[in-house]
Amino acid sequence: MNLLSFKKMLKEQSPEYLAELQAKTGLTKPELAERLMMSLKSWDNLISKNCSQKLPGVKFELLLLLAGKHPEYILTKR
């Protein structure tokens, strides 16, 4: 993934897409919020229909990894 395509993915994230990624992780909202080092309220705000905020780049990339949707990398357990 080049930097331009990642920036495009980052820019185009929507609340619906973030909620879809969360579902793919298999984690509950509180578990994912903790993993992303944010409050549950912040996560709920990001996935609400009226939110225009974006998940910061590093956290978005981690979410893609956790959901198995990262275009270049996969996570494996030790």
N, C-alpha and C positions, 0 to 999 in steps of 0.2 A: 504494500500500500504506500503510495507516495504521499507526501505532505499535502498536496492539493486535494487529493481524493478524501483524505481524512478530514481536512477542513470543511469540505463539502458535506460529509456525513455529519460532522459536528454541527454545522449551521442548519441542516435540515431536520434535526431531531425534533420530534413533536411529543406532546404529552402521551398520545396514544402509542407511539413507538416505544417510549420509555416504559410504559405499562406492559406492553407486549414483551419487551426484553426482560422485565422483572418476572413475568410469568414463566419465561423460558429458563430462568435461573433455578426455578424450583424453590426459591427462598421466599419467605413471608416478607411483607413490607418492613416490619421491625428488623428482621435479620439482614435484609439488603441495606437498609439505612445504616445499620451498624457497620456492615462490611465497607460501605462507601464513606464511612466516617462523617455522617451527617445525621441530623435529627429526623425522627419520623415525620414531624411536621414539615420540614423542608422537603422531604421526599414526596409527601402527599401533595404539597404545593406544586412540585414539578410535574406531577402526573394529572393535575386537575385541568379540566378543559380550557379554563380561562388563563392559563399561565403562559407567559411569553418568555420566561427565563429559560436558560439552557443549562444542562449539566456541564460543569467544567471539563475540559478536554481529558485530563488524566482519569477522572472518575467515569467519564463516558467510555473511555477505552477499557477500563476495568469491567464496566457493565457489559460491554460487548464480549469480553473474554469469559465472564461468568455465564453469559447466555449462550456461549458457543457460536457467536455470530461475528467474531473478529475476522476480518478478511485475510489476515496473515498468520495469526498465531492461535494456538489452542492451549488450554490449561490441562495439565496432567497432575494427578495426585502423586505424592511421594510414597 
